[in-house]
Amino acid sequence: MNVKSLVNIVPTLSPYKKYGKVTQVVGLTIESKGPQASIGDLCYIITGKHGQTKVRAEVVGFRDEHVLLMPLNGTTDISPGSLVEGTGRPLEIKVGSNLIGQVIDGCGQPLSGEKLPKGLTPFQTENDPPNPLERPRITEMMSLGVRAIDSLFTVGKGQRIGIFAGSGVGKSTLLSMLARNSAADVNVLALIGERGREVKDFIERDLGEDGLRRSIVVVATSDQPALMRIKGAMTATAIAEYFRNQGFNVNLMMDSVTRFAMAQREIGLAVGEPPTTKGYTPSVFAMLPKLLERSGTNRTGSITAFYTVLVDGDDLNEPISDAVRGILDGHLVLDRKLANKGQFPAINVLKSISRVMNDIVDPRHRAAADRLRSLLSTYYDAEDLINIGAYKRGSSKEIDEAILRYPEIIDFIKQQTDEQTNAEEAIAQLMNIFGEG
């Protein structure tokens, strides 16, 4: 930060600190009389006999002129009368190129306990989405290194895709493949509500040293307070925004939006919101577009985003899935039946779509992708007849071709997690299936 910036900040600073006192703690919320604060402001609750400990909390609401706070850490040692110190500003994190390769928490601090690298810039975690008229159209392909996606659901720089699946169908593995193989300048991965055991597994086994070297990983595990899980998603998005503003093409991968929504539901219920659809509060459906619309293109760079959605009971029409699908620019559906057959990535080609693919690929590529989908649909429609031997070869030219091409199509869709490829190779292989290479 230069001297001119510091001079501009000085008039906005107050020589006084504002304090309040804790009056009660009910469930997840802390109620205090004062200080004067706004929604989203960061406060410190001073605990301990000598006031040596400060618990970070955020203002989430008001009740009868009292301030409602939620802690970013635990509520241990908070008692009636504990001082609440207002900061008058929201949470800020520090971002910069030196952060690449780090694993941080929802507040931007290294999980290793070490100090942050030097040369970082303060950056707010909650920002407005870009003006719609200042978003350039998506015209350029992003090579992701996953053959099925690059060829059949081509993703553009700045596109936002949902990955819909039940538990244990391969979401995290697919994200790790995208992080290692994509042509993005920087990866930002947000692990929201993950089991603690899985974090190290993902970083060391799935992501690996090569993936981590060009990534920033934000972790907010399931045991942390709901507000910390919300902050994890906001912090990851803010980091991606920072690099986009520097002119980079960023891959933002969040696992999962469902657990973000569950955390917001906890907060909403705690401050008195009425539960609506399946117990989700209205604020959940207000927060989702605010989070998801922050990614995409702006005048300087792009954020190509992948948001996983944990489908409850494999029901693609449950409330969060339905809301997210309506906001994003396409979706990939991972099918448990395909996973059980050993097809990975278990992408259901007939249920998935990229809404910008037609704008960024040439007609021959589009025709080949449509032809593959048509043959796969024909095969699945006749699969029962084929399996029981009731179909006679020659009855339908379309079914005959589908039977002939099916093994080659499945081999094309399958990909080992360590298999290297790029978009050009994937498109060429797709063309070769139909003799157009």
Backbone torsions as a table, in degrees:
resi	resn	phi	psi	omega
1	MET	NA	128.9	-176.4
2	ASN	-87.1	173.4	-175.9
3	VAL	-63.6	-38.5	-178.9
4	LYS	-60.7	-40.8	178.4
5	SER	-63.8	-41.3	179.0
6	LEU	-63.7	-39.9	179.1
7	VAL	-62.5	-38.5	179.8
8	ASN	-69.5	-28.3	-178.3
9	ILE	-77.5	-32.7	-173.3
10	VAL	-52.1	-46.5	-178.5
11	PRO	-63.1	-21.1	-178.1
12	THR	-85.5	-9.7	-176.8
13	LEU	-84.5	145.3	177.5
14	SER	-104.1	139.0	178.9
15	PRO	-76.4	-5.6	-176.1
16	TYR	-111.5	146.3	171.5
17	LYS	-99.2	141.8	-178.3
18	LYS	-104.3	131.6	-176.5
19	TYR	-124.9	154.9	170.2
20	GLY	-139.0	-175.6	179.6
21	LYS	-132.4	138.4	177.4
22	VAL	-67.0	131.1	177.6
23	THR	-106.0	-35.2	176.3
24	GLN	-163.2	158.3	174.0
25	VAL	-122.3	119.9	-179.3
26	VAL	-125.4	111.3	-179.6
27	GLY	61.4	-120.2	-177.2
28	LEU	-88.7	-10.5	-172.7
29	THR	-106.1	148.1	175.7
30	ILE	-114.5	127.2	-179.4
31	GLU	-105.8	133.2	-179.8
32	SER	-136.8	153.1	173.7
33	LYS	-92.2	104.3	-171.2
34	GLY	79.6	175.8	-1.6
35	PRO	-80.6	176.2	174.0
36	GLN	-68.5	122.5	-174.5
37	ALA	-154.8	166.7	178.2
38	SER	-115.9	161.7	176.4
39	ILE	-56.7	131.8	178.6
40	GLY	92.7	-9.0	179.8
41	ASP	-69.0	144.7	174.9
42	LEU	-86.4	134.7	176.7
43	CYS	-128.0	160.5	174.7
44	TYR	-118.4	127.5	174.9
45	ILE	-98.6	118.9	-174.0
46	ILE	-88.8	120.7	-176.7
47	THR	-125.2	176.6	-179.5
48	GLY	90.2	157.7	-176.9
49	LYS	-61.2	-36.0	-176.6
50	HIS	-112.2	17.5	177.9
51	GLY	64.9	30.9	-175.2
52	GLN	-86.7	-8.7	-177.7
53	THR	-116.5	137.1	176.7
54	LYS	-121.9	123.8	177.6
55	VAL	-99.5	124.0	178.9
56	ARG	-77.2	136.7	178.5
57	ALA	-144.9	159.7	-179.0
58	GLU	-123.0	143.8	177.7
59	VAL	-75.1	121.1	-178.0
60	VAL	-116.6	-7.0	179.5
61	GLY	175.1	-177.3	179.8
62	PHE	-138.6	150.7	176.9
63	ARG	-146.6	116.6	178.5
64	ASP	50.7	49.8	177.7
65	GLU	66.8	9.6	173.7
66	HIS	-99.6	151.9	-178.8
67	VAL	-92.9	132.3	175.9
68	LEU	-101.7	124.8	-177.4
69	LEU	-120.0	151.7	170.6
70	MET	-126.2	134.9	-175.4
71	PRO	-78.5	147.6	171.7
72	LEU	-87.0	-16.3	175.2
73	ASN	-118.4	-158.8	177.7
74	GLY	-79.0	173.7	-180.0
75	THR	-102.8	13.7	-178.8
76	THR	-59.8	139.2	176.3
77	ASP	75.3	-2.3	176.0
78	ILE	-77.7	131.3	-176.6
79	SER	-137.5	164.9	175.9
80	PRO	-57.7	132.1	-179.7
81	GLY	95.3	-8.7	176.7
82	SER	-58.4	136.8	-178.5
83	LEU	-71.9	142.0	175.7
84	VAL	-117.7	115.9	-177.4
85	GLU	-100.4	121.9	178.9
86	GLY	-86.1	142.0	177.7
87	THR	-101.3	-20.5	179.8
88	GLY	76.2	11.5	-179.8
89	ARG	-149.6	157.2	178.2
90	PRO	-78.3	175.1	179.5
91	LEU	-65.1	136.0	173.8
92	GLU	-119.8	149.3	173.8
93	ILE	-118.2	170.5	176.6
94	LYS	-112.8	130.0	-173.3
95	VAL	-130.9	152.6	175.1
96	GLY	172.2	174.3	-178.0
97	SER	-63.7	-25.3	179.0
98	ASN	-69.6	-10.9	179.5
99	LEU	-81.4	-16.0	-179.0
100	ILE	-63.6	132.3	-176.9
101	GLY	96.6	-2.9	-177.2
102	GLN	-96.1	153.5	170.8
103	VAL	-114.1	117.8	-172.9
104	ILE	-124.4	165.4	177.4
105	ASP	-91.1	-174.7	-176.4
106	GLY	-65.6	-17.3	177.9
107	CYS	-99.9	7.6	176.1
108	GLY	85.1	13.7	179.8
109	GLN	-99.7	141.6	-179.0
110	PRO	-59.6	133.2	178.5
111	LEU	-68.2	-21.6	-179.2
112	SER	-71.4	-13.2	-177.4
113	GLY	88.6	-5.5	178.2
114	GLU	-77.1	169.9	178.5
115	LYS	-79.1	155.2	176.2
116	LEU	-65.8	148.6	175.7
117	PRO	-62.2	158.4	178.3
118	LYS	-80.4	165.1	176.2
119	GLY	83.4	20.3	179.5
120	LEU	-95.0	158.2	-176.2
121	THR	-114.2	135.1	175.3
122	PRO	-63.1	141.4	-176.9
123	PHE	-151.2	133.7	-179.5
124	GLN	-71.6	146.6	-178.3
125	THR	-84.6	-24.3	-177.9
126	GLU	-115.4	113.6	-177.5
127	ASN	-129.8	160.4	177.6
128	ASP	-79.3	148.6	174.3
129	PRO	-63.0	157.1	177.0
130	PRO	-60.3	150.4	174.8
131	ASN	-57.8	131.2	-178.1
132	PRO	-54.9	-34.3	-178.8
133	LEU	-78.4	-9.5	178.3
134	GLU	-103.2	8.0	176.7
135	ARG	-92.4	113.5	175.2
136	PRO	-63.3	149.4	177.3
137	ARG	-66.3	152.5	179.2
138	ILE	-83.8	114.7	-175.2
139	THR	-128.4	-7.9	-172.9
140	GLU	-120.4	136.7	-179.4
141	MET	-74.1	145.4	172.4
142	MET	-109.3	116.7	177.5
143	SER	-75.1	122.5	-174.6
144	LEU	-106.9	-14.3	178.2
145	GLY	79.3	10.7	173.3
146	VAL	-114.7	113.0	-167.9
147	ARG	-55.8	-46.7	-176.8
148	ALA	-63.2	-38.9	-178.7
149	ILE	-73.2	-47.0	-177.5
150	ASP	-60.9	-32.8	-174.7
151	SER	-95.2	-41.2	-173.0
152	LEU	-99.9	-23.8	-178.8
153	PHE	-136.0	54.4	-172.2
154	THR	-52.1	129.1	-176.1
155	VAL	-103.8	136.8	177.9
156	GLY	-96.6	159.4	177.3
157	LYS	-65.7	118.3	-177.8
158	GLY	100.3	2.2	178.2
159	GLN	-81.1	153.0	178.4
160	ARG	-118.7	122.1	-173.7
161	ILE	-121.5	139.4	173.2
162	GLY	-98.7	139.7	175.0
163	ILE	-112.0	108.2	-172.6
164	PHE	-103.0	126.4	-179.5
165	ALA	-165.6	157.2	170.2
166	GLY	-78.0	-177.2	-178.8
167	SER	-73.7	141.6	174.7
168	GLY	73.0	26.6	-179.4
169	VAL	-107.0	-2.3	173.2
170	GLY	111.8	22.3	-180.0
171	LYS	-63.8	-51.0	-176.5
172	SER	-63.8	-38.0	179.1
173	THR	-64.9	-41.1	178.2
174	LEU	-63.9	-41.4	177.8
175	LEU	-61.4	-40.8	-179.7
176	SER	-65.3	-36.0	176.7
177	MET	-64.7	-40.8	178.2
178	LEU	-64.5	-40.6	-178.7
179	ALA	-66.2	-39.1	-177.0
180	ARG	-78.4	-36.3	-167.2
181	ASN	-103.0	-14.7	-172.4
182	SER	-71.9	161.6	-179.5
183	ALA	-91.4	14.0	-179.8
184	ALA	-68.5	155.2	178.5
185	ASP	-74.6	-39.6	-177.3
186	VAL	-140.1	141.4	171.9
187	ASN	-106.9	136.3	171.1
188	VAL	-122.0	117.6	-178.9
189	LEU	-111.7	130.6	177.8
190	ALA	-115.2	116.9	176.9
191	LEU	-102.2	98.1	-172.6
192	ILE	-105.5	119.4	177.5
193	GLY	74.1	18.9	179.2
194	GLU	-72.9	155.5	170.3
195	ARG	-68.1	139.9	-176.9
196	GLY	-57.9	-36.1	-179.2
197	ARG	-62.1	-33.8	-172.7
198	GLU	-78.5	-17.4	-175.6
199	VAL	-63.0	-51.7	-179.1
200	LYS	-67.7	-36.5	176.2
201	ASP	-57.8	-45.7	-178.2
202	PHE	-65.0	-45.0	-175.6
203	ILE	-67.8	-45.2	-173.9
204	GLU	-86.6	-39.8	-175.4
205	ARG	-89.5	-50.6	-174.6
206	ASP	-81.7	-50.3	-176.5
207	LEU	-77.3	-48.1	178.5
208	GLY	74.5	172.1	-177.7
209	GLU	-63.2	-41.7	-178.4
210	ASP	-63.4	-41.8	179.4
211	GLY	-68.2	-42.3	-178.6
212	LEU	-66.1	-30.0	-177.0
213	ARG	-62.3	-23.5	-179.8
214	ARG	-120.1	24.0	-175.3
215	SER	-132.1	158.1	167.2
216	ILE	-121.5	125.5	-177.2
217	VAL	-109.0	124.6	177.8
218	VAL	-108.1	125.4	-174.0
219	VAL	-121.7	128.1	171.1
220	ALA	-136.8	98.5	-172.3
221	THR	-75.5	168.4	-173.1
222	SER	-66.0	-22.6	-178.0
223	ASP	-81.7	-8.5	-177.8
224	GLN	-83.2	157.8	-179.1
225	PRO	-56.6	154.9	-177.8
226	ALA	-56.4	-39.2	-178.3
227	LEU	-64.0	-35.1	179.1
228	MET	-67.4	-35.1	177.1
229	ARG	-67.7	-38.2	174.8
230	ILE	-62.5	-45.7	-178.5
231	LYS	-63.6	-33.5	177.4
232	GLY	-58.1	-45.5	179.2
233	ALA	-66.4	-42.3	-179.6
234	MET	-66.8	-40.3	-179.7
235	THR	-64.9	-44.8	179.1
236	ALA	-60.8	-42.8	179.5
237	THR	-65.4	-40.1	178.9
238	ALA	-63.6	-40.7	178.1
239	ILE	-62.3	-43.5	177.7
240	ALA	-62.2	-39.8	178.5
241	GLU	-63.3	-40.3	179.4
242	TYR	-58.9	-48.3	-178.2
243	PHE	-70.1	-33.4	175.0
244	ARG	-62.1	-40.4	179.1
245	ASN	-66.1	-21.3	177.0
246	GLN	-85.2	0.3	178.5
247	GLY	95.2	10.1	-178.6
248	PHE	-86.0	157.6	167.1
249	ASN	-97.6	113.1	-170.1
250	VAL	-108.3	140.1	168.3
251	ASN	-101.0	116.6	175.3
252	LEU	-105.8	123.1	-179.0
253	MET	-125.6	121.5	-176.5
254	MET	-122.0	126.7	179.7
255	ASP	-128.7	100.0	6.6
256	SER	-138.5	159.9	176.8
257	VAL	-66.8	-30.9	-179.8
258	THR	-60.5	-43.4	-178.6
259	ARG	-73.0	-28.1	170.5
260	PHE	-61.8	-45.4	179.7
261	ALA	-64.7	-38.1	178.1
262	MET	-64.9	-38.6	178.3
263	ALA	-64.8	-41.7	178.3
264	GLN	-67.0	-32.6	176.0
265	ARG	-63.9	-42.2	176.9
266	GLU	-57.3	-45.1	-178.5
267	ILE	-66.2	-44.7	-179.2
268	GLY	-60.8	-44.9	178.9
269	LEU	-65.4	-35.9	-178.2
270	ALA	-66.9	-32.3	-179.3
271	VAL	-94.5	6.0	170.9
272	GLY	102.1	12.7	177.4
273	GLU	-70.9	148.0	176.9
274	PRO	-78.5	138.5	174.8
275	PRO	-72.7	140.9	179.8
276	THR	-120.3	-110.5	-174.9
277	THR	-67.6	117.5	179.8
278	LYS	50.4	34.9	176.9
279	GLY	84.2	-5.7	178.0
280	TYR	-77.2	139.1	-178.3
281	THR	-86.1	161.2	-179.6
282	PRO	-57.3	-32.2	-177.8
283	SER	-64.3	-26.1	178.5
284	VAL	-61.1	-46.8	-176.1
285	PHE	-77.0	-15.2	172.1
286	ALA	-82.9	-33.2	-178.0
287	MET	-75.6	-34.2	-175.1
288	LEU	-57.0	-52.4	178.9
289	PRO	-65.2	-31.9	178.3
290	LYS	-63.3	-37.0	178.1
291	LEU	-76.3	-49.2	-171.5
292	LEU	-73.0	-29.8	-179.2
293	GLU	-76.4	-11.1	179.1
294	ARG	-71.0	-25.4	176.8
295	SER	-82.2	176.3	-177.5
296	GLY	112.9	-158.9	-176.7
297	THR	-95.9	154.6	161.9
298	ASN	-139.8	-169.4	-172.1
299	ARG	-69.8	-18.0	-174.5
300	THR	-107.1	-32.2	-175.9
301	GLY	-158.0	-159.5	-178.1
302	SER	-147.5	150.8	170.0
303	ILE	-120.1	108.4	173.2
304	THR	-89.5	116.5	-168.2
305	ALA	-114.9	141.8	175.3
306	PHE	-126.0	118.5	-178.6
307	TYR	-115.9	120.4	177.0
308	THR	-84.1	143.5	178.6
309	VAL	-123.8	118.3	-179.9
310	LEU	-80.1	105.2	-173.4
311	VAL	-79.7	118.2	-176.9
312	ASP	-71.1	115.7	179.3
313	GLY	64.5	27.0	-178.3
314	ASP	57.5	27.0	179.3
315	ASP	-95.7	107.3	-176.9
316	LEU	-74.7	-6.4	-179.3
317	ASN	-106.6	12.5	176.8
318	GLU	-69.5	161.6	-165.6
319	PRO	-54.8	-46.8	-176.1
320	ILE	-68.3	-43.5	177.8
321	SER	-58.3	-44.4	-177.8
322	ASP	-64.6	-43.6	-179.1
323	ALA	-66.0	-45.1	-177.7
324	VAL	-66.7	-41.5	-178.9
325	ARG	-61.5	-32.5	179.6
326	GLY	-74.8	-18.7	-177.2
327	ILE	-93.7	-37.4	-170.5
328	LEU	-81.6	172.9	-174.8
329	ASP	-99.6	23.9	179.8
330	GLY	150.7	167.9	-179.5
331	HIS	-150.7	146.1	173.8
332	LEU	-113.2	124.4	-179.5
333	VAL	-103.1	120.5	175.4
334	LEU	-92.9	126.5	-171.0
335	ASP	-103.5	126.8	-179.7
336	ARG	-64.2	-35.0	179.0
337	LYS	-63.1	-39.6	178.8
338	LEU	-68.8	-39.3	177.9
339	ALA	-62.5	-39.9	179.3
340	ASN	-65.4	-24.7	177.0
341	LYS	-83.4	-5.4	-179.5
342	GLY	88.6	16.9	178.3
343	GLN	-92.5	110.6	177.7
344	PHE	-128.6	137.2	-5.0
345	PRO	-65.9	142.7	-172.1
346	ALA	-84.7	53.7	-177.4
347	ILE	-80.3	123.6	174.8
348	ASN	-81.3	103.6	-173.2
349	VAL	-61.1	-34.4	-174.0
350	LEU	-81.2	-18.8	179.9
351	LYS	-102.2	-4.1	-176.0
352	SER	-103.6	157.5	-178.1
353	ILE	-157.6	147.4	169.9
354	SER	-117.1	118.9	-172.3
355	ARG	-78.7	-10.2	179.6
356	VAL	-111.4	0.6	-175.8
357	MET	-56.6	-43.8	-176.6
358	ASN	-62.7	-22.0	-179.0
359	ASP	-85.4	-14.3	-171.2
360	ILE	-123.2	0.8	178.8
361	VAL	-118.6	160.9	-179.6
362	ASP	-83.6	162.4	-174.9
363	PRO	-58.7	-36.7	-179.7
364	ARG	-64.9	-41.9	177.6
365	HIS	-63.3	-46.5	-178.9
366	ARG	-62.0	-41.6	-179.4
367	ALA	-64.9	-39.0	179.2
368	ALA	-66.5	-40.6	178.7
369	ALA	-65.2	-41.6	178.8
370	ASP	-65.1	-37.2	179.6
371	ARG	-65.9	-41.6	178.5
372	LEU	-62.4	-44.5	179.4
373	ARG	-62.3	-40.5	-179.5
374	SER	-63.1	-43.8	179.4
375	LEU	-66.0	-40.0	179.5
376	LEU	-64.9	-40.2	177.9
377	SER	-64.0	-42.3	179.0
378	THR	-61.9	-43.2	-179.4
379	TYR	-63.3	-46.4	-178.0
380	TYR	-65.5	-34.7	178.6
381	ASP	-64.7	-33.8	-177.4
382	ALA	-101.7	7.2	-171.3
383	GLU	-61.0	-41.3	-179.0
384	ASP	-62.4	-43.4	179.0
385	LEU	-63.7	-40.6	-179.2
386	ILE	-64.1	-43.9	-174.6
387	ASN	-67.6	-32.7	-179.1
388	ILE	-93.0	1.4	177.1
389	GLY	79.0	17.0	-177.8
390	ALA	-84.8	-15.0	-180.0
391	TYR	-88.0	131.5	177.9
392	LYS	-100.6	124.9	179.9
393	ARG	-57.3	134.5	-178.7
394	GLY	101.7	-10.7	179.7
395	SER	-69.1	-32.2	-178.8
396	SER	-146.8	124.0	178.0
397	LYS	-62.2	-38.2	-178.0
398	GLU	-64.7	-45.4	179.5
399	ILE	-67.6	-38.1	177.4
400	ASP	-59.5	-44.1	179.4
401	GLU	-67.9	-37.9	179.2
402	ALA	-62.1	-42.3	178.3
403	ILE	-63.9	-40.4	-179.0
404	LEU	-66.0	-42.1	-174.2
405	ARG	-85.8	-18.4	-171.2
406	TYR	-53.7	-50.7	-179.2
407	PRO	-59.7	-38.8	-179.8
408	GLU	-67.6	-38.2	179.4
409	ILE	-64.9	-44.7	-179.2
410	ILE	-65.8	-40.4	176.6
411	ASP	-61.9	-34.9	178.9
412	PHE	-68.3	-42.0	-177.6
413	ILE	-70.5	-37.9	-179.8
414	LYS	-64.6	147.3	176.1
415	GLN	-156.1	130.2	175.9
416	GLN	-68.4	149.7	-176.0
417	THR	-63.5	-28.0	-178.7
418	ASP	-100.2	10.4	-178.6
419	GLU	-81.9	125.9	-178.3
420	GLN	-91.6	135.6	175.9
421	THR	-155.8	172.5	173.3
422	ASN	-141.5	176.4	-173.2
423	ALA	-63.9	-40.4	-178.5
424	GLU	-62.4	-44.5	178.7
425	GLU	-64.0	-41.0	-178.5
426	ALA	-63.5	-43.4	-179.4
427	ILE	-66.9	-40.0	178.3
428	ALA	-62.3	-41.2	178.7
429	GLN	-65.5	-38.2	177.8
430	LEU	-62.3	-43.4	179.0
431	MET	-63.7	-37.9	-177.5
432	ASN	-65.2	-27.8	178.3
433	ILE	-58.8	-35.9	-177.4
434	PHE	-105.8	15.8	176.6
435	GLY	68.5	27.8	-177.7
436	GLU	-111.9	6.8	-176.7
437	GLY	-68.1	NA	NA
